[in-house]
Amino acid sequence: MNVGGPVRAAEARAVKGAAARRDTRDFQRTPLPDPGGAFLLRAVCDPYAVGATGTGPLILHWNGTLWEKEPLPAFDPALSGAMLTGVAGRVAVGGALDRLTGAETPLLLCRDDTGWVEEKAPGTGFPYVLTGVHGDWAAGHGFPGTVLLHRGLGGWTHLQTPGRPARLLAVASLGRHVWAGGERDREGLLLSFDGRSWKEHRTRTGPVTALAIRNGRPWAAAGRTLLEWTGRRWARHTAPLDVNALSTTASGALCAAGAGALGVHDGRRWDLRALPGTWLGADPVWLVGSA
């Protein structure tokens, strides 16, 4: 994760967040509030979308009619480039850079009945940021270790994973099973946990940047390569676009979102649709990114 984020630098002054909502047939762009200056949306899980402005993290809430900006707790003024990069349910995660120590710092927010509150992320023995969250799992990266958190009755804990340190970018879970994707030495990597033991899978692709569960099976994206877990191996498929985000619809179609386009696979063929914007996050109803 580049904790500075794409809304910190001068070249991003014109960046504006974008959101598109699925209707009965297609995605339609929806207006967003102006949080003041440039902003970007990185992830969505109805009814929340998360990202950052030039001054800090951003969370939007869909009230059924329009998007509204959510109040957030005050963050340490020493944090630079703070951005939220994942949201699931009432949990949002991300990271920042502590200008005083020069170390990466995780952001972990939970929403209770009073609003969003910052939770203390567990220690790992090294600095890290969080990149994705799904169910009771959160993934991230730091140096010199792999970051995978699990939330139990006692709160969030850091789990040990097999192999050399890796950079995790996405996580997905179904029941007791969890899959985390990312990279090691610039090669794609997938980790799976069946409730008892971990297994490491080399993908022979570039970094795995997105995961989704379709009909009980995990799918992973690495550029134009899609990997589907058959129960015994990862079957390879080719997407018609470079994929930034994956999601599945209620009918079981797979949606792959990228820059300026959306690909929908119904189980037999791809339907590629032009959709202006750079789409970075997806769920069954929404796409978010930048215009």
N, C-alpha and C positions, 0 to 999 in steps of 0.2 A: 504494500500500500504506500502510495506517495502521500504522506500525511499532510503535505502542503496543499494538496488538492488543486483541481483545475480552476478554482475561482480565486486563488490567491494572487496569481501573477498578472502582469499588465496585459498579456495577450488574451486574457479571458474576460476583459471588461464587458464584452457584449453578450456573454453567455447567459441564456435565460432557460430556466427549467421548463420541461414539457411533460404533459401527461395525456394519455389517450385511453379511453374507456371502451370496452367491448359492448356492442349492442347485439341484436339478434344475428347479424351477419358479419360485422366488421368492427374495426376500432375507429373511434371518432375522437379528435383532439378536444380537450376540455380546457377552459381558462383556468389560470392559477393566480393566486394573490401575488402582489409585488412585495417581497420581503425587504426591498431596499437594495438596489444595485444588482450585480451579477449573482446568479445562484445556479445550483445544479441539483438534480434529484438522482440518487444512486440506487435506491431499492424501494420496493413497495410490497405491502401486505395489507390488503383492504381491512380497515379504513385508513391506514397510515402510509405515508410516503416520507422518505428521509433523504437527507443530503447535506448541503452546506451553502452558506452565503460567504461573502468575503470577510465576514466578522465572526463566523462560528457555525456550529451545527444548526440544522433546520429540520423540523418535523411538521408535516401538513396532515390535517385530518379531513376526511371526506364525510360531510354531514348528511349525505344522501342527495344533496342538491349542488353543493359547491365545496371547494377546498378552502380550509381555514388554517392559518398559522397557529401552531400550538405553543403556549408559554413553556419555556425550558428553564431549568435551574441555572444559577450563575456559575460559570466555570472559572477555574483558576486563571487569572490574567496572564500567567506565565506560559499558558498553552498557545501554541501557534498552529495554524492550519487545521484546526479541529474539524472533523467531518464524520458524519454517520454513514456507514456503508451497508448496513444490514438491518432488517426489521422483520419480526415474526411475532404475531399476537401483540402483546404489550411489552415487548423487549426490543430495544434498539441498540446497536453496537457500532463502534468505529474506533477512531484513534486520533492522536494529536502528537505534536512534538513539544516537549518541555524545554523552553528556551534557556532555563537556568541550568539544567543538568545535561542538555543535549540528547536526552533519551526519549524514545518513543513511549507513549502512554496510552493504555486502552481506555475507551469510553464505554460504559455499560449503563444504560438507562432503562428503568422500568416504570410503567404507568400504574399508579394506584388510583383510588377514588378522588385524591386531591390533585392529581396531575403527574407529570414526569418527574422522577427523582433519580439522582445519580447513585448507583450502587458501587461499592468497593469491589473492584475486580480482584480475583485471587492472584497471589504472587506466584511467579514461576522461577525466580532466581535470575531472570534476565528481562530486559525491557521488551515490550511487545505491543502490537495493536491488534484489534479484532476486525475481521473483514466480512463475516457472515454469521447468520444465526438461523436455526430451524428447530422448532420444538424445544427440547431441553438441552440443545447442543449449540455451541458457538465455536467458530474457527478463526484462526488468525496466524500471525507470524511474528517472529522476533529473532534475536541472535543471542545465543547459538542454539536455539531449540525450536521444536515444532509446538504449536499452540492449539490445543483442543480442550475446551471447557465443557463440563457437564453440570447441570443444575439438579440437585437432589433436595432432600428435606433440610439439609444443613446449608443450602445455598450453592454457589458455584465453586467447583473444584477443577484444578488442572490435572489432566490425565497424561500418563506416559504412553507414547505410541512407539511402534517398532521402527527400526532403521535409523539412518542418519538424519539430522535435522532437515526439515522441509518447510516450504512456504505454502501454507494452506490459504486458499482463496474462497472456497465455498463448502457448504455442508448441507446434507439432507438426511432425514431420518424417517423411518416407518416402523412403528412398534419398538422392539428392542434393537433393531438394526439401524446402523448409522454408516453413512459414507461421507468422506471428506476428500476434496480434490484440490490440487494445486500443482506445485512443481518442485523439483530438486535438480540443481545443476541445469536449469532451463528445459528439462524434460518433464512432460506431464506425469503426474503421480496421483493414484487413488488409494485411499485407506478405507478398509471396511471392518466393521465390528459386529459380530452376530450375537452379542450379549455375553459371550464367554471369552473370545480371543480376537486379536487383531490379525488382519492380513494385508499385505502390501501388494499393490498391482502397478507395474510399469505400463504406461500407455503407448510408448513410442510415438508420442505426439508432442506438440508444444504444451504450454501450461493449460491445465484444466481450470476454466474460469467460471463455470456454471454447472449446477446440478438440479435435477427435477425428478420426481417420482411419477411414473406413468404406468397405470394398471399394475401397481405393486412392484414395478421394476425401476431401479435407478437409471437415469440417463445422464451422461456427462458431455460437456461441450469443450472442445479445444480448437478454436478457429472454425474451420469448415468441417472438422471431424466430429462426429457424434458417436458416443460409445453407449451401448445398451447391455446391461447385465442380464444374461440369460439364466443365471443360477449356477452356471459352471464357468463361463468365460465372458469377456467383453466383446460383443459383436460390433463391428465398425459400420458406420453409415456416413454418407456425405450430405451435408446441408447445402442449400443453394445460396448461402450467405455466410459471412464471418459472424459467428454468434457471440453476443455479449451476455444474453440472458435466456433462460429456459423457463417455461411454465407449461402446465397441462390444463385443459378445459374440463368442464364437468362431463363432457361427452367422451373424453379420453384423447382428444387431439393434442398433439405436441406443438407448442408455439416456440419458435426460435427468433429472437429479436436481435437486430444489429443496427448498423448505420444506414438510415434511410430506407429500411425494408423490414418486413416481417414475413417469416415463412411458417406456414401451418401444414402439418403432416397429419392426415386422417387415418394413418395406418397402411395406406397404399401408395399415396403420391403426395408430392409437395405442391402447395399453392403459394406462390411468392407474390407479395403485395408491396407496392411502393408505399412508404409511410415516412414523410419528411421528419427529420430529427435524428438524434443519436440516442438509441434506446439502450439503457444500461440495466434496468430492472424490470421484472415482470411477475405477475401472479395471474390467476385465472381470469381476472376482470380487467386489470390495468397494465399499461406500459408506462414507464417513466424514464426520463433522461434529460436531454437538453435540446433546445430548438436550434 
